[in-house]
């Protein structure tokens, strides 16, 4: 299991515990605060039980762009990302 906020950070600032743990096949169980999500791959690689890492990366990128624009007081109405990926093991 990988923990991205261990005892060193607990109770300090705006930190929260995020854990990522391998599950069946290539699935990863992500726990962030009170939320849990399964990240997975499509059927030819995984079990297709959750969003793939590319989709999660796109969501993270959009969140970061929006937070940065807000911090800079830049007007921003919409952010869209379109990915074309090629998977294979």
ZIZI-V241574 format. One line per field, one symbol per residue. ss: DSSP state (a for helix, b for strand, c for the rest). A space follows every 10 residues. Layout:
ss = ???
This chain:
ss = cbbccccccc cccccccbbb bbcccccbbb bbccbbbbbc cccccccccc ccaaaaaaaa aaaaaaaaaa accccccccc ccccccccc
